């Protein structure tokens, strides 16, 4: 397995190089001239040229590319063009808030959806199964904005069970006071599609030969479903969860914006609104690296979950 991991790490280098080239040329050719954005409407050419020189945009293209490569290698993307704050400090201070919100949400929604999926697959075709699928389909048709607005109005403003907005520097106060409502609303949005997806994974395994053999041996239905079927259904579930892990770095844009959570998601929205290219480029690179690393972790988990999987 160690040889496989080393080979995969080596393969990440050309992939990251491709991402760097793509991001660099997109921002330089399609993103427009940031000097005009920073100079404002009432600026002259001298001010624009001064900003271009300060940002290094007057350098030849290959030198700008080399500077960007150095930024990626050192994880030092300079300062925000609008606030002057270090991009590294922006992520270091905003990421804990996003993780406080997104990590519990991902864990809870995965566990609940997995248990519901196995339970529904157990009673597949029954009125409970069909009724639950109808309810989940209806929930999937409702926008997250509706859940947020109604949740804030009913649960926070009218009933006073949660604060409408807010965040603090204390982790336990955040996780017990400010995070529960956005996590609850996030669960209402994600449980339905995740359960439907996981249910399909479980149903793919229910009719396999090994399941019929286990039942023929006299094993109880709970043991068949939660031991044999669930273990084999975990591989596509792991793929799904791994694909969502880079989202921990992005936060939940709407939840953070509506609940005043100072996370990465809200910062990305502000960066896009302000055309703050250093922040946007850093986010793109961070997510690309995280995606490659998490995919590698997922492949290793496949092997741990199912010894029949061969890593080559």
Buried (B, 14 or more C-beta within 10 A) or exposed (E): EEEBBEEBEEEBEEEBEEBBEEBBEEBBEEBEBBBBBBBEEEBEEEBBBBBBEEBEBBBEEEEBBEEBBEBBEEEEBBBBBBBEEBBBEBBEBBBBBBBBBBEBBBEBBBEBBBBBBBBBBBEBEEEEBEEBBEEBEEBEEEEBEEBBEEBBEEBBEEEEEBBBBEBEEEEEEBBEBBBBBBBBBBBBBBBBBBBBBBBEBBBBBBEEEEBEEBBEEEBEEEEBBBEBBBEBBBBBBBBBBBEBBBBBBBBBBBBBBBBEBBBBBBBBBBBEEBBBBBBBBBBBBBBBBBBBBBBBBBBBBBBEBEEEEEEE
